[in-house]
Amino acid sequence: MECYSGYQYAQEPRAVEHPEGRAEVVAVLQRWREPRGPAFRVRLADGSEATLWYDEALDQWFMESD
């Protein structure tokens, strides 16, 4: 996971690495905060959408794609 970190870590995702390779995040469609950390609904460069979230306690990113 590549992300922009300004005033806080994991402020906005920029790209994801997955088994098929690297995919740029072209749009953040929605952002919210869950108890475990920030979450994002994004559109990737190939047109697909995914939900990304960062678990602050585990210091780990997770991705769920459609």
N, CA and C atoms as an extended XYZ file, in Angstrom:
198
Properties=species:S:1:pos:R:3:atomname:S:1:resname:S:1:resid:I:1 pbc="F F F"
N         0.834       -1.167        0.000 N   MET     1
C         0.000        0.000        0.000 CA  MET     1
C         0.881        1.232        0.000 C   MET     1
N         0.587        2.147       -0.864 N   GLU     2
C         1.216        3.460       -0.838 CA  GLU     2
C         0.140        4.454       -0.434 C   GLU     2
N         0.483        5.354        0.469 N   CYS     3
C        -0.511        6.327        0.896 CA  CYS     3
C         0.141        7.667        1.160 C   CYS     3
N        -0.679        8.697        1.059 N   TYR     4
C        -0.244       10.034        1.432 CA  TYR     4
C        -0.423       10.156        2.934 C   TYR     4
N         0.585       10.660        3.594 N   SER     5
C         0.507       10.880        5.029 CA  SER     5
C         0.935       12.313        5.307 C   SER     5
N        -0.040       13.149        5.582 N   GLY     6
C         0.236       14.544        5.892 CA  GLY     6
C         0.283       14.738        7.392 C   GLY     6
N        -0.822       15.216        7.943 N   TYR     7
C        -0.887       15.445        9.386 CA  TYR     7
C        -1.088       14.158       10.168 C   TYR     7
N        -1.406       13.058        9.484 N   GLN     8
C        -1.549       11.753       10.137 CA  GLN     8
C        -1.167       10.663        9.150 C   GLN     8
N        -0.837        9.471        9.672 N   TYR     9
C        -0.509        8.352        8.794 CA  TYR     9
C        -1.789        7.831        8.159 C   TYR     9
N        -1.671        7.316        6.960 N   ALA    10
C        -2.792        6.721        6.229 CA  ALA    10
C        -3.897        7.741        5.960 C   ALA    10
N        -3.482        8.927        5.560 N   GLN    11
C        -4.457        9.984        5.298 CA  GLN    11
C        -5.236        9.718        4.011 C   GLN    11
N        -4.553        9.206        2.949 N   GLU    12
C        -5.240        8.912        1.695 CA  GLU    12
C        -4.439        7.893        0.897 C   GLU    12
N        -5.084        6.805        0.447 N   PRO    13
C        -4.367        5.791       -0.342 CA  PRO    13
C        -4.030        6.311       -1.736 C   PRO    13
N        -2.875        5.921       -2.255 N   ARG    14
C        -2.439        6.345       -3.587 CA  ARG    14
C        -2.280        5.166       -4.556 C   ARG    14
N        -1.888        3.990       -4.040 N   ALA    15
C        -1.709        2.805       -4.888 CA  ALA    15
C        -1.739        1.567       -4.010 C   ALA    15
N        -2.117        0.443       -4.628 N   VAL    16
C        -2.144       -0.830       -3.900 CA  VAL    16
C        -1.328       -1.864       -4.662 C   VAL    16
N        -0.734       -2.768       -3.926 N   GLU    17
C        -0.035       -3.914       -4.495 CA  GLU    17
C        -0.899       -5.134       -4.216 C   GLU    17
N        -1.180       -5.903       -5.254 N   HIS    18
C        -1.959       -7.129       -5.077 CA  HIS    18
C        -1.385       -8.190       -5.997 C   HIS    18
N        -1.875       -9.424       -5.949 N   PRO    19
C        -1.258      -10.502       -6.732 CA  PRO    19
C        -1.139      -10.208       -8.228 C   PRO    19
N        -2.056       -9.396       -8.776 N   GLU    20
C        -2.007       -9.079      -10.201 CA  GLU    20
C        -1.038       -7.939      -10.512 C   GLU    20
N        -0.490       -7.303       -9.484 N   GLY    21
C         0.462       -6.212       -9.674 CA  GLY    21
C         0.049       -4.953       -8.937 C   GLY    21
N         0.649       -3.849       -9.339 N   ARG    22
C         0.399       -2.556       -8.699 CA  ARG    22
C        -0.752       -1.853       -9.412 C   ARG    22
N        -1.624       -1.206       -8.646 N   ALA    23
C        -2.749       -0.464       -9.221 CA  ALA    23
C        -2.834        0.910       -8.575 C   ALA    23
N        -2.868        1.937       -9.400 N   GLU    24
C        -3.009        3.310       -8.912 CA  GLU    24
C        -4.438        3.550       -8.437 C   GLU    24
N        -4.579        4.306       -7.376 N   VAL    25
C        -5.887        4.784       -6.929 CA  VAL    25
C        -6.152        6.071       -7.704 C   VAL    25
N        -7.214        6.078       -8.534 N   VAL    26
C        -7.507        7.266       -9.333 CA  VAL    26
C        -8.554        8.153       -8.677 C   VAL    26
N        -9.334        7.594       -7.747 N   ALA    27
C       -10.339        8.403       -7.047 CA  ALA    27
C       -10.675        7.782       -5.702 C   ALA    27
N       -10.800        8.627       -4.699 N   VAL    28
C       -11.327        8.205       -3.398 CA  VAL    28
C       -12.807        8.553       -3.427 C   VAL    28
N       -13.655        7.533       -3.455 N   LEU    29
C       -15.096        7.722       -3.580 CA  LEU    29
C       -15.767        8.027       -2.252 C   LEU    29
N       -15.207        7.464       -1.207 N   GLN    30
C       -15.774        7.655        0.133 CA  GLN    30
C       -14.681        7.397        1.158 C   GLN    30
N       -14.762        8.093        2.263 N   ARG    31
C       -13.819        7.868        3.370 CA  ARG    31
C       -14.597        7.930        4.678 C   ARG    31
N       -14.192        7.108        5.624 N   TRP    32
C       -14.826        7.089        6.935 CA  TRP    32
C       -13.847        6.508        7.940 C   TRP    32
N       -14.225        6.555        9.173 N   ARG    33
C       -13.375        6.006       10.232 CA  ARG    33
C       -14.137        4.901       10.945 C   ARG    33
N       -13.500        3.757       11.067 N   GLU    34
C       -14.030        2.633       11.826 CA  GLU    34
C       -13.284        2.586       13.157 C   GLU    34
N       -13.767        1.816       14.116 N   PRO    35
C       -13.047        1.715       15.396 CA  PRO    35
C       -11.588        1.278       15.229 C   PRO    35
N       -11.305        0.456       14.229 N   ARG    36
C        -9.932       -0.029       14.045 CA  ARG    36
C        -9.035        0.944       13.277 C   ARG    36
N        -9.638        1.934       12.571 N   GLY    37
C        -8.835        2.905       11.833 CA  GLY    37
C        -9.559        3.430       10.608 C   GLY    37
N        -8.851        4.178        9.755 N   PRO    38
C        -9.468        4.781        8.582 CA  PRO    38
C        -9.810        3.745        7.508 C   PRO    38
N       -10.873        4.051        6.752 N   ALA    39
C       -11.308        3.177        5.664 CA  ALA    39
C       -11.649        4.035        4.453 C   ALA    39
N       -11.508        3.436        3.257 N   PHE    40
C       -11.705        4.170        2.020 CA  PHE    40
C       -12.378        3.282        0.980 C   PHE    40
N       -13.283        3.853        0.219 N   ARG    41
C       -13.831        3.202       -0.978 CA  ARG    41
C       -13.144        3.907       -2.136 C   ARG    41
N       -12.452        3.156       -2.995 N   VAL    42
C       -11.641        3.767       -4.044 CA  VAL    42
C       -11.942        3.161       -5.415 C   VAL    42
N       -11.621        3.938       -6.445 N   ARG    43
C       -11.635        3.431       -7.821 CA  ARG    43
C       -10.179        3.300       -8.249 C   ARG    43
N        -9.852        2.135       -8.811 N   LEU    44
C        -8.492        1.859       -9.264 CA  LEU    44
C        -8.357        2.176      -10.749 C   LEU    44
N        -7.125        2.238      -11.227 N   ALA    45
C        -6.841        2.628      -12.609 CA  ALA    45
C        -7.514        1.718      -13.632 C   ALA    45
N        -7.734        0.464      -13.292 N   ASP    46
C        -8.379       -0.457      -14.239 CA  ASP    46
C        -9.905       -0.332      -14.237 C   ASP    46
N       -10.454        0.600      -13.451 N   GLY    47
C       -11.898        0.827      -13.401 CA  GLY    47
C       -12.595        0.073      -12.295 C   GLY    47
N       -11.913       -0.843      -11.639 N   SER    48
C       -12.531       -1.597      -10.556 CA  SER    48
C       -12.597       -0.741       -9.289 C   SER    48
N       -13.429       -1.160       -8.366 N   GLU    49
C       -13.546       -0.472       -7.082 CA  GLU    49
C       -13.151       -1.429       -5.968 C   GLU    49
N       -12.663       -0.853       -4.873 N   ALA    50
C       -12.222       -1.661       -3.736 CA  ALA    50
C       -12.434       -0.878       -2.453 C   ALA    50
N       -12.533       -1.613       -1.360 N   THR    51
C       -12.571       -1.015       -0.032 CA  THR    51
C       -11.234       -1.301        0.628 C   THR    51
N       -10.599       -0.251        1.119 N   LEU    52
C        -9.309       -0.364        1.789 CA  LEU    52
C        -9.472        0.113        3.214 C   LEU    52
N        -8.828       -0.548        4.152 N   TRP    53
C        -8.847       -0.052        5.520 CA  TRP    53
C        -7.523       -0.369        6.192 C   TRP    53
N        -7.201        0.504        7.117 N   TYR    54
C        -5.947        0.389        7.855 CA  TYR    54
C        -6.273        0.069        9.300 C   TYR    54
N        -5.763       -1.046        9.784 N   ASP    55
C        -5.953       -1.452       11.172 CA  ASP    55
C        -4.785       -0.887       11.973 C   ASP    55
N        -5.068        0.136       12.768 N   GLU    56
C        -4.007        0.821       13.508 CA  GLU    56
C        -3.344       -0.075       14.551 C   GLU    56
N        -4.105       -0.928       15.209 N   ALA    57
C        -3.537       -1.801       16.238 CA  ALA    57
C        -2.580       -2.830       15.632 C   ALA    57
N        -2.905       -3.337       14.442 N   LEU    58
C        -2.054       -4.317       13.772 CA  LEU    58
C        -0.997       -3.669       12.884 C   LEU    58
N        -1.155       -2.360       12.616 N   ASP    59
C        -0.282       -1.641       11.685 CA  ASP    59
C        -0.256       -2.353       10.341 C   ASP    59
N        -1.472       -2.633        9.819 N   GLN    60
C        -1.593       -3.412        8.599 CA  GLN    60
C        -2.773       -2.923        7.762 C   GLN    60
N        -2.578       -2.898        6.424 N   TRP    61
C        -3.636       -2.551        5.475 CA  TRP    61
C        -4.373       -3.808        5.032 C   TRP    61
N        -5.650       -3.634        4.711 N   PHE    62
C        -6.482       -4.708        4.182 CA  PHE    62
C        -7.245       -4.190        2.968 C   PHE    62
N        -7.557       -5.086        2.036 N   MET    63
C        -8.276       -4.702        0.823 CA  MET    63
C        -9.346       -5.732        0.522 C   MET    63
N       -10.503       -5.247        0.167 N   GLU    64
C       -11.592       -6.101       -0.302 CA  GLU    64
C       -12.053       -5.548       -1.638 C   GLU    64
N       -11.921       -6.335       -2.694 N   SER    65
C       -12.321       -5.867       -4.018 CA  SER    65
C       -13.626       -6.527       -4.432 C   SER    65
N       -14.292       -5.877       -5.356 N   ASP    66
C       -15.585       -6.400       -5.843 CA  ASP    66
C       -15.404       -7.529       -6.813 C   ASP    66
